[in-house]
Each structure stands twice: as structure tokens, then as C-alpha cells.
Amino acid sequence: MKTGAEVQRPLATVVIRDLVTATALTLFVLTAIARLGLTDSRKAESSLDGAGPIPREL
């Protein structure tokens, strides 16, 4: 082994593991949170759709 390899190998392992974890969290957790937010806003819009036109004040 070269000098410093005993430090670089564990560090590389941690970096790769963290990159995979961050990617998975971004894909799954943030998507789930976004879907919850979009679902709530769609429910609010659909409840307004059945109420008829919104009166405008001049």
C-alpha cells in the first residue's frame, strides 16, 4: 500500500455511501413530501370548483 492509502480508502467508502444515501433521500423522501403538498393544493382547488364562480369586487 502507498502512503496515505489507509486513510483514503475508508474516506472514499464514506463519501460513496453518503452520495448514494443523499440520492435516495432526494428521489424518495422529497418526492413523497412534494406529492403530499400537491395533493393538499389539488383538494383545495377541487373544493372551489364546485362552488361556482368566485365573485369579483370592483
All heavy atoms as TSV, in Angstrom:
chain	resi	resn	atom	element	x	y	z
A	1	MET	N	N	0.838	-1.196	0.000
A	1	MET	CA	C	0.000	0.000	0.000
A	1	MET	C	C	0.871	1.244	0.000
A	1	MET	O	O	1.910	1.282	0.624
A	1	MET	CB	C	-0.879	0.027	1.253
A	1	MET	CG	C	-2.173	-0.639	1.095
A	1	MET	SD	S	-3.220	-0.236	2.512
A	1	MET	CE	C	-4.259	-1.642	2.442
A	2	LYS	N	N	0.354	2.240	-0.669
A	2	LYS	CA	C	1.065	3.508	-0.695
A	2	LYS	C	C	0.782	4.282	0.583
A	2	LYS	O	O	-0.158	3.998	1.318
A	2	LYS	CB	C	0.622	4.340	-1.897
A	2	LYS	CG	C	1.039	3.753	-3.219
A	2	LYS	CD	C	0.643	4.693	-4.333
A	2	LYS	CE	C	1.108	4.132	-5.657
A	2	LYS	NZ	N	0.773	5.009	-6.768
A	3	THR	N	N	1.591	5.288	0.789
A	3	THR	CA	C	1.412	6.132	1.960
A	3	THR	C	C	0.080	6.885	1.850
A	3	THR	O	O	-0.229	7.482	0.830
A	3	THR	CB	C	2.559	7.152	2.059
A	3	THR	OG1	O	3.793	6.452	2.064
A	3	THR	CG2	C	2.430	7.983	3.316
A	4	GLY	N	N	-0.714	6.838	2.901
A	4	GLY	CA	C	-1.992	7.541	2.931
A	4	GLY	C	C	-3.167	6.686	2.499
A	4	GLY	O	O	-4.311	7.093	2.627
A	5	ALA	N	N	-2.912	5.491	1.954
A	5	ALA	CA	C	-4.000	4.634	1.493
A	5	ALA	C	C	-4.883	4.182	2.649
A	5	ALA	O	O	-6.084	3.972	2.468
A	5	ALA	CB	C	-3.441	3.422	0.749
A	6	GLU	N	N	-4.304	4.031	3.824
A	6	GLU	CA	C	-5.102	3.584	4.970
A	6	GLU	C	C	-6.107	4.646	5.398
A	6	GLU	O	O	-7.076	4.349	6.096
A	6	GLU	CB	C	-4.210	3.182	6.151
A	6	GLU	CG	C	-3.386	4.309	6.757
A	6	GLU	CD	C	-2.046	4.545	6.064
A	6	GLU	OE1	O	-1.728	3.848	5.103
A	6	GLU	OE2	O	-1.344	5.484	6.506
A	7	VAL	N	N	-5.909	5.880	4.980
A	7	VAL	CA	C	-6.865	6.952	5.267
A	7	VAL	C	C	-7.809	7.152	4.088
A	7	VAL	O	O	-9.012	7.359	4.269
A	7	VAL	CB	C	-6.112	8.269	5.589
A	7	VAL	CG1	C	-7.088	9.416	5.737
A	7	VAL	CG2	C	-5.275	8.105	6.839
A	8	GLN	N	N	-7.321	7.070	2.882
A	8	GLN	CA	C	-8.121	7.350	1.699
A	8	GLN	C	C	-9.212	6.318	1.458
A	8	GLN	O	O	-10.324	6.674	1.061
A	8	GLN	CB	C	-7.233	7.449	0.462
A	8	GLN	CG	C	-6.402	8.705	0.417
A	8	GLN	CD	C	-5.547	8.777	-0.830
A	8	GLN	OE1	O	-5.397	7.803	-1.549
A	8	GLN	NE2	N	-4.986	9.956	-1.081
A	9	ARG	N	N	-8.921	5.057	1.682
A	9	ARG	CA	C	-9.908	4.016	1.404
A	9	ARG	C	C	-11.156	4.155	2.286
A	9	ARG	O	O	-12.278	4.146	1.760
A	9	ARG	CB	C	-9.275	2.640	1.543
A	9	ARG	CG	C	-10.199	1.532	1.135
A	9	ARG	CD	C	-9.513	0.183	1.238
A	9	ARG	NE	N	-10.408	-0.860	0.837
A	9	ARG	CZ	C	-10.279	-1.562	-0.272
A	9	ARG	NH1	N	-9.273	-1.336	-1.074
A	9	ARG	NH2	N	-11.151	-2.503	-0.563
A	10	PRO	N	N	-11.038	4.285	3.604
A	10	PRO	CA	C	-12.253	4.476	4.413
A	10	PRO	C	C	-12.976	5.785	4.086
A	10	PRO	O	O	-14.204	5.847	4.113
A	10	PRO	CB	C	-11.746	4.495	5.855
A	10	PRO	CG	C	-10.403	3.879	5.820
A	10	PRO	CD	C	-9.865	4.123	4.453
A	11	LEU	N	N	-12.225	6.815	3.764
A	11	LEU	CA	C	-12.840	8.086	3.407
A	11	LEU	C	C	-13.638	7.956	2.113
A	11	LEU	O	O	-14.761	8.460	2.011
A	11	LEU	CB	C	-11.758	9.169	3.260
A	11	LEU	CG	C	-12.255	10.569	2.917
A	11	LEU	CD1	C	-13.161	11.093	4.025
A	11	LEU	CD2	C	-11.090	11.503	2.709
A	12	ALA	N	N	-13.086	7.262	1.142
A	12	ALA	CA	C	-13.797	7.046	-0.121
A	12	ALA	C	C	-15.070	6.236	0.106
A	12	ALA	O	O	-16.111	6.514	-0.503
A	12	ALA	CB	C	-12.890	6.335	-1.114
A	13	THR	N	N	-15.009	5.266	0.988
A	13	THR	CA	C	-16.193	4.458	1.303
A	13	THR	C	C	-17.294	5.319	1.898
A	13	THR	O	O	-18.467	5.210	1.514
A	13	THR	CB	C	-15.811	3.331	2.290
A	13	THR	OG1	O	-14.756	2.559	1.725
A	13	THR	CG2	C	-16.992	2.441	2.589
A	14	VAL	N	N	-16.943	6.188	2.799
A	14	VAL	CA	C	-17.929	7.064	3.432
A	14	VAL	C	C	-18.520	8.035	2.415
A	14	VAL	O	O	-19.736	8.263	2.386
A	14	VAL	CB	C	-17.291	7.827	4.616
A	14	VAL	CG1	C	-18.210	8.918	5.125
A	14	VAL	CG2	C	-16.939	6.870	5.731
A	15	VAL	N	N	-17.690	8.586	1.554
A	15	VAL	CA	C	-18.171	9.540	0.548
A	15	VAL	C	C	-19.145	8.874	-0.410
A	15	VAL	O	O	-20.221	9.412	-0.694
A	15	VAL	CB	C	-16.977	10.170	-0.220
A	15	VAL	CG1	C	-17.451	10.941	-1.423
A	15	VAL	CG2	C	-16.179	11.064	0.710
A	16	ILE	N	N	-18.819	7.690	-0.902
A	16	ILE	CA	C	-19.708	6.982	-1.824
A	16	ILE	C	C	-21.015	6.605	-1.132
A	16	ILE	O	O	-22.102	6.773	-1.696
A	16	ILE	CB	C	-19.011	5.719	-2.387
A	16	ILE	CG1	C	-17.778	6.113	-3.203
A	16	ILE	CG2	C	-19.970	4.878	-3.202
A	16	ILE	CD1	C	-18.080	6.970	-4.405
A	17	ARG	N	N	-20.938	6.123	0.102
A	17	ARG	CA	C	-22.157	5.759	0.840
A	17	ARG	C	C	-23.048	6.979	1.043
A	17	ARG	O	O	-24.267	6.909	0.867
A	17	ARG	CB	C	-21.788	5.141	2.179
A	17	ARG	CG	C	-23.017	4.648	2.953
A	17	ARG	CD	C	-22.669	4.134	4.325
A	17	ARG	NE	N	-22.184	5.256	5.123
A	17	ARG	CZ	C	-21.207	5.170	6.021
A	17	ARG	NH1	N	-20.594	4.032	6.220
A	17	ARG	NH2	N	-20.843	6.223	6.722
A	18	ASP	N	N	-22.453	8.108	1.377
A	18	ASP	CA	C	-23.240	9.325	1.582
A	18	ASP	C	C	-23.860	9.838	0.294
A	18	ASP	O	O	-24.971	10.355	0.302
A	18	ASP	CB	C	-22.378	10.398	2.236
A	18	ASP	CG	C	-22.075	10.090	3.701
A	18	ASP	OD1	O	-22.711	9.169	4.258
A	18	ASP	OD2	O	-21.200	10.766	4.272
A	19	LEU	N	N	-23.152	9.706	-0.816
A	19	LEU	CA	C	-23.724	10.107	-2.108
A	19	LEU	C	C	-24.933	9.247	-2.463
A	19	LEU	O	O	-25.954	9.760	-2.937
A	19	LEU	CB	C	-22.678	10.010	-3.218
A	19	LEU	CG	C	-21.635	11.116	-3.250
A	19	LEU	CD1	C	-20.550	10.782	-4.275
A	19	LEU	CD2	C	-22.284	12.428	-3.602
A	20	VAL	N	N	-24.837	7.961	-2.232
A	20	VAL	CA	C	-25.963	7.064	-2.506
A	20	VAL	C	C	-27.136	7.391	-1.588
A	20	VAL	O	O	-28.286	7.454	-2.029
A	20	VAL	CB	C	-25.517	5.592	-2.361
A	20	VAL	CG1	C	-26.710	4.644	-2.405
A	20	VAL	CG2	C	-24.512	5.238	-3.445
A	21	THR	N	N	-26.857	7.629	-0.318
A	21	THR	CA	C	-27.913	7.961	0.639
A	21	THR	C	C	-28.598	9.275	0.275
A	21	THR	O	O	-29.834	9.372	0.293
A	21	THR	CB	C	-27.337	8.046	2.062
A	21	THR	OG1	O	-26.705	6.805	2.373
A	21	THR	CG2	C	-28.413	8.344	3.078
A	22	ALA	N	N	-27.822	10.278	-0.066
A	22	ALA	CA	C	-28.404	11.577	-0.430
A	22	ALA	C	C	-29.252	11.468	-1.692
A	22	ALA	O	O	-30.329	12.074	-1.777
A	22	ALA	CB	C	-27.299	12.600	-0.624
A	23	THR	N	N	-28.803	10.686	-2.649
A	23	THR	CA	C	-29.577	10.497	-3.879
A	23	THR	C	C	-30.887	9.784	-3.582
A	23	THR	O	O	-31.946	10.182	-4.085
A	23	THR	CB	C	-28.758	9.690	-4.903
A	23	THR	OG1	O	-27.548	10.391	-5.157
A	23	THR	CG2	C	-29.524	9.506	-6.193
A	24	ALA	N	N	-30.845	8.749	-2.768
A	24	ALA	CA	C	-32.061	8.020	-2.429
A	24	ALA	C	C	-33.046	8.913	-1.672
A	24	ALA	O	O	-34.248	8.893	-1.945
A	24	ALA	CB	C	-31.715	6.787	-1.603
A	25	LEU	N	N	-32.532	9.689	-0.730
A	25	LEU	CA	C	-33.416	10.597	0.014
A	25	LEU	C	C	-34.052	11.622	-0.909
A	25	LEU	O	O	-35.234	11.931	-0.788
A	25	LEU	CB	C	-32.641	11.296	1.131
A	25	LEU	CG	C	-32.296	10.441	2.340
A	25	LEU	CD1	C	-31.398	11.224	3.288
A	25	LEU	CD2	C	-33.550	9.986	3.053
A	26	THR	N	N	-33.265	12.147	-1.833
A	26	THR	CA	C	-33.793	13.126	-2.770
A	26	THR	C	C	-34.889	12.522	-3.633
A	26	THR	O	O	-35.946	13.123	-3.833
A	26	THR	CB	C	-32.668	13.679	-3.667
A	26	THR	OG1	O	-31.687	14.276	-2.832
A	26	THR	CG2	C	-33.198	14.700	-4.648
A	27	LEU	N	N	-34.659	11.324	-4.128
A	27	LEU	CA	C	-35.629	10.695	-5.022
A	27	LEU	C	C	-36.905	10.282	-4.305
A	27	LEU	O	O	-38.001	10.455	-4.841
A	27	LEU	CB	C	-35.001	9.468	-5.689
A	27	LEU	CG	C	-33.939	9.760	-6.737
A	27	LEU	CD1	C	-33.300	8.461	-7.210
A	27	LEU	CD2	C	-34.540	10.502	-7.911
A	28	PHE	N	N	-36.790	9.740	-3.119
A	28	PHE	CA	C	-37.955	9.156	-2.470
A	28	PHE	C	C	-38.602	10.065	-1.429
A	28	PHE	O	O	-39.810	10.285	-1.469
A	28	PHE	CB	C	-37.579	7.816	-1.831
A	28	PHE	CG	C	-37.123	6.814	-2.848
A	28	PHE	CD1	C	-35.817	6.374	-2.850
A	28	PHE	CD2	C	-37.987	6.331	-3.813
A	28	PHE	CE1	C	-35.378	5.459	-3.799
A	28	PHE	CE2	C	-37.560	5.428	-4.763
A	28	PHE	CZ	C	-36.250	4.981	-4.760
A	29	VAL	N	N	-37.828	10.633	-0.541
A	29	VAL	CA	C	-38.400	11.433	0.540
A	29	VAL	C	C	-38.930	12.763	0.015
A	29	VAL	O	O	-40.067	13.148	0.309
A	29	VAL	CB	C	-37.369	11.644	1.673
A	29	VAL	CG1	C	-37.898	12.585	2.728
A	29	VAL	CG2	C	-36.984	10.309	2.286
A	30	LEU	N	N	-38.137	13.462	-0.774
A	30	LEU	CA	C	-38.607	14.750	-1.292
A	30	LEU	C	C	-39.770	14.574	-2.257
A	30	LEU	O	O	-40.665	15.413	-2.306
A	30	LEU	CB	C	-37.454	15.499	-1.968
A	30	LEU	CG	C	-36.384	16.026	-1.017
A	30	LEU	CD1	C	-35.295	16.754	-1.797
A	30	LEU	CD2	C	-36.981	16.947	0.017
A	31	THR	N	N	-39.782	13.476	-3.010
A	31	THR	CA	C	-40.916	13.202	-3.890
A	31	THR	C	C	-42.181	12.972	-3.081
A	31	THR	O	O	-43.253	13.475	-3.433
A	31	THR	CB	C	-40.612	11.973	-4.769
A	31	THR	OG1	O	-39.421	12.218	-5.503
A	31	THR	CG2	C	-41.741	11.696	-5.732
A	32	ALA	N	N	-42.075	12.227	-2.003
A	32	ALA	CA	C	-43.245	11.979	-1.151
A	32	ALA	C	C	-43.752	13.273	-0.530
A	32	ALA	O	O	-44.961	13.525	-0.487
A	32	ALA	CB	C	-42.888	10.967	-0.067
A	33	ILE	N	N	-42.858	14.119	-0.069
A	33	ILE	CA	C	-43.257	15.401	0.517
A	33	ILE	C	C	-43.920	16.285	-0.537
A	33	ILE	O	O	-44.942	16.920	-0.275
A	33	ILE	CB	C	-42.042	16.100	1.157
A	33	ILE	CG1	C	-41.574	15.320	2.382
A	33	ILE	CG2	C	-42.367	17.546	1.530
A	33	ILE	CD1	C	-40.261	15.794	2.962
A	34	ALA	N	N	-43.367	16.305	-1.728
A	34	ALA	CA	C	-43.952	17.111	-2.807
A	34	ALA	C	C	-45.337	16.601	-3.178
A	34	ALA	O	O	-46.254	17.394	-3.409
A	34	ALA	CB	C	-43.039	17.096	-4.027
A	35	ARG	N	N	-45.500	15.291	-3.219
A	35	ARG	CA	C	-46.825	14.741	-3.543
A	35	ARG	C	C	-47.848	15.099	-2.481
A	35	ARG	O	O	-48.998	15.381	-2.800
A	35	ARG	CB	C	-46.749	13.236	-3.708
A	35	ARG	CG	C	-46.137	12.833	-5.012
A	35	ARG	CD	C	-46.265	11.365	-5.248
A	35	ARG	NE	N	-45.671	11.036	-6.532
A	35	ARG	CZ	C	-45.629	9.829	-7.040
A	35	ARG	NH1	N	-46.146	8.834	-6.355
A	35	ARG	NH2	N	-45.084	9.620	-8.207
A	36	LEU	N	N	-47.446	15.084	-1.223
A	36	LEU	CA	C	-48.370	15.475	-0.163
A	36	LEU	C	C	-48.794	16.934	-0.325
A	36	LEU	O	O	-49.959	17.268	-0.182
A	36	LEU	CB	C	-47.737	15.264	1.206
A	36	LEU	CG	C	-47.580	13.822	1.669
A	36	LEU	CD1	C	-46.787	13.774	2.965
A	36	LEU	CD2	C	-48.930	13.179	1.857
A	37	GLY	N	N	-47.843	17.783	-0.638
A	37	GLY	CA	C	-48.146	19.198	-0.830
A	37	GLY	C	C	-49.032	19.434	-2.025
A	37	GLY	O	O	-49.973	20.225	-1.983
A	38	LEU	N	N	-48.773	18.738	-3.121
A	38	LEU	CA	C	-49.592	18.896	-4.315
A	38	LEU	C	C	-50.987	18.337	-4.108
A	38	LEU	O	O	-51.959	18.891	-4.597
A	38	LEU	CB	C	-48.928	18.198	-5.508
A	38	LEU	CG	C	-47.670	18.870	-6.042
A	38	LEU	CD1	C	-47.050	18.017	-7.144
A	38	LEU	CD2	C	-47.978	20.249	-6.565
A	39	THR	N	N	-51.104	17.246	-3.372
A	39	THR	CA	C	-52.412	16.657	-3.097
A	39	THR	C	C	-53.265	17.631	-2.291
A	39	THR	O	O	-54.445	17.819	-2.578
A	39	THR	CB	C	-52.260	15.331	-2.327
A	39	THR	OG1	O	-51.446	14.460	-3.094
A	39	THR	CG2	C	-53.599	14.679	-2.079
A	40	ASP	N	N	-52.680	18.289	-1.296
A	40	ASP	CA	C	-53.431	19.257	-0.493
A	40	ASP	C	C	-53.900	20.431	-1.338
A	40	ASP	O	O	-55.027	20.875	-1.212
A	40	ASP	CB	C	-52.581	19.762	0.673
A	40	ASP	CG	C	-52.350	18.685	1.725
A	40	ASP	OD1	O	-53.089	17.678	1.710
A	40	ASP	OD2	O	-51.443	18.863	2.539
A	41	SER	N	N	-53.045	20.927	-2.229
A	41	SER	CA	C	-53.450	22.066	-3.045
A	41	SER	C	C	-54.503	21.662	-4.071
A	41	SER	O	O	-55.388	22.437	-4.402
A	41	SER	CB	C	-52.235	22.697	-3.730
A	41	SER	OG	O	-51.677	21.800	-4.671
A	42	ARG	N	N	-54.438	20.443	-4.566
A	42	ARG	CA	C	-55.462	19.976	-5.514
A	42	ARG	C	C	-56.807	19.827	-4.831
A	42	ARG	O	O	-57.840	20.111	-5.434
A	42	ARG	CB	C	-55.034	18.648	-6.130
A	42	ARG	CG	C	-53.930	18.793	-7.134
A	42	ARG	CD	C	-53.588	17.461	-7.744
A	42	ARG	NE	N	-52.408	17.588	-8.582
A	42	ARG	CZ	C	-51.652	16.584	-8.944
A	42	ARG	NH1	N	-51.932	15.367	-8.534
A	42	ARG	NH2	N	-50.601	16.772	-9.704
A	43	LYS	N	N	-56.803	19.376	-3.570
A	43	LYS	CA	C	-58.060	19.258	-2.839
A	43	LYS	C	C	-58.683	20.632	-2.641
A	43	LYS	O	O	-59.881	20.800	-2.760
A	43	LYS	CB	C	-57.830	18.584	-1.483
A	43	LYS	CG	C	-57.627	17.101	-1.572
A	43	LYS	CD	C	-57.430	16.514	-0.192
A	43	LYS	CE	C	-57.148	15.031	-0.268
A	43	LYS	NZ	N	-56.879	14.460	1.049
A	44	ALA	N	N	-57.867	21.611	-2.347
A	44	ALA	CA	C	-58.377	22.968	-2.155
A	44	ALA	C	C	-58.961	23.510	-3.456
A	44	ALA	O	O	-60.009	24.144	-3.461
A	44	ALA	CB	C	-57.271	23.881	-1.640
A	45	GLU	N	N	-58.300	23.247	-4.576
A	45	GLU	CA	C	-58.806	23.708	-5.866
A	45	GLU	C	C	-60.105	23.009	-6.231
A	45	GLU	O	O	-61.028	23.626	-6.738
A	45	GLU	CB	C	-57.762	23.458	-6.955
A	45	GLU	CG	C	-56.570	24.380	-6.882
A	45	GLU	CD	C	-55.511	24.029	-7.920
A	45	GLU	OE1	O	-55.760	23.125	-8.745
A	45	GLU	OE2	O	-54.447	24.656	-7.889
A	46	SER	N	N	-60.187	21.702	-5.981
A	46	SER	CA	C	-61.387	20.967	-6.341
A	46	SER	C	C	-62.577	21.395	-5.480
A	46	SER	O	O	-63.705	21.378	-5.935
A	46	SER	CB	C	-61.160	19.461	-6.243
A	46	SER	OG	O	-60.938	19.087	-4.904
A	47	SER	N	N	-62.334	21.794	-4.245
A	47	SER	CA	C	-63.440	22.254	-3.412
A	47	SER	C	C	-63.966	23.600	-3.905
A	47	SER	O	O	-65.135	23.907	-3.762
A	47	SER	CB	C	-63.018	22.348	-1.952
A	47	SER	OG	O	-62.063	23.370	-1.781
A	48	LEU	N	N	-63.110	24.391	-4.526
A	48	LEU	CA	C	-63.554	25.657	-5.097
A	48	LEU	C	C	-64.278	25.453	-6.419
A	48	LEU	O	O	-65.142	26.243	-6.784
A	48	LEU	CB	C	-62.360	26.590	-5.312
A	48	LEU	CG	C	-61.699	27.166	-4.066
A	48	LEU	CD1	C	-60.474	27.982	-4.441
A	48	LEU	CD2	C	-62.676	28.014	-3.279
A	49	ASP	N	N	-63.950	24.405	-7.148
A	49	ASP	CA	C	-64.575	24.167	-8.453
A	49	ASP	C	C	-66.074	23.970	-8.352
A	49	ASP	O	O	-66.823	24.439	-9.201
A	49	ASP	CB	C	-63.932	22.943	-9.137
A	49	ASP	CG	C	-62.520	23.224	-9.590
A	49	ASP	OD1	O	-62.154	24.421	-9.684
A	49	ASP	OD2	O	-61.783	22.255	-9.851
A	50	GLY	N	N	-66.544	23.286	-7.346
A	50	GLY	CA	C	-67.965	23.027	-7.209
A	50	GLY	C	C	-68.740	24.202	-6.633
A	50	GLY	O	O	-69.951	24.200	-6.610
A	51	ALA	N	N	-68.086	25.218	-6.177
A	51	ALA	CA	C	-68.748	26.331	-5.511
A	51	ALA	C	C	-69.278	27.368	-6.492
A	51	ALA	O	O	-69.952	28.292	-6.097
A	51	ALA	CB	C	-67.788	27.003	-4.534
A	52	GLY	N	N	-68.965	27.209	-7.761
A	52	GLY	CA	C	-69.390	28.203	-8.735
A	52	GLY	C	C	-68.336	29.273	-8.898
A	52	GLY	O	O	-67.252	29.201	-8.331
A	53	PRO	N	N	-68.676	30.275	-9.702
A	53	PRO	CA	C	-67.678	31.325	-9.939
A	53	PRO	C	C	-67.409	32.140	-8.691
A	53	PRO	O	O	-68.291	32.355	-7.853
A	53	PRO	CB	C	-68.316	32.191	-11.030
A	53	PRO	CG	C	-69.766	31.887	-10.973
A	53	PRO	CD	C	-69.899	30.494	-10.434
A	54	ILE	N	N	-66.190	32.591	-8.575
A	54	ILE	CA	C	-65.818	33.430	-7.441
A	54	ILE	C	C	-66.232	34.869	-7.753
A	54	ILE	O	O	-65.903	35.395	-8.802
A	54	ILE	CB	C	-64.288	33.378	-7.203
A	54	ILE	CG1	C	-63.879	31.930	-6.884
A	54	ILE	CG2	C	-63.878	34.326	-6.105
A	54	ILE	CD1	C	-62.396	31.726	-6.813
A	55	PRO	N	N	-67.030	35.479	-6.874
A	55	PRO	CA	C	-67.465	36.862	-7.141
A	55	PRO	C	C	-66.285	37.837	-7.158
A	55	PRO	O	O	-65.379	37.719	-6.347
A	55	PRO	CB	C	-68.424	37.174	-6.007
A	55	PRO	CG	C	-68.259	36.092	-5.008
A	55	PRO	CD	C	-67.552	34.970	-5.630
A	56	ARG	N	N	-66.321	38.750	-8.089
A	56	ARG	CA	C	-65.256	39.757	-8.190
A	56	ARG	C	C	-65.771	41.074	-7.673
A	56	ARG	O	O	-66.884	41.482	-7.962
A	56	ARG	CB	C	-64.832	39.938	-9.641
A	56	ARG	CG	C	-64.244	38.700	-10.239
A	56	ARG	CD	C	-64.058	38.908	-11.702
A	56	ARG	NE	N	-62.647	39.061	-12.006
A	56	ARG	CZ	C	-62.173	39.461	-13.147
A	56	ARG	NH1	N	-62.999	39.773	-14.119
A	56	ARG	NH2	N	-60.892	39.543	-13.368
A	57	GLU	N	N	-64.961	41.715	-6.904
A	57	GLU	CA	C	-65.315	43.044	-6.413
A	57	GLU	C	C	-64.610	44.071	-7.283
A	57	GLU	O	O	-63.443	43.919	-7.623
A	57	GLU	CB	C	-64.892	43.190	-4.957
A	57	GLU	CG	C	-65.678	42.269	-4.039
A	57	GLU	CD	C	-65.275	42.485	-2.589
A	57	GLU	OE1	O	-64.810	43.586	-2.260
A	57	GLU	OE2	O	-65.437	41.548	-1.821
A	58	LEU	N	N	-65.289	45.102	-7.612
A	58	LEU	CA	C	-64.703	46.145	-8.477
A	58	LEU	C	C	-64.016	47.200	-7.695
A	58	LEU	O	O	-64.272	47.606	-6.676
A	58	LEU	CB	C	-65.777	46.770	-9.368
A	58	LEU	CG	C	-66.428	45.789	-10.327
A	58	LEU	CD1	C	-67.561	46.488	-11.066
A	58	LEU	CD2	C	-65.406	45.274	-11.325
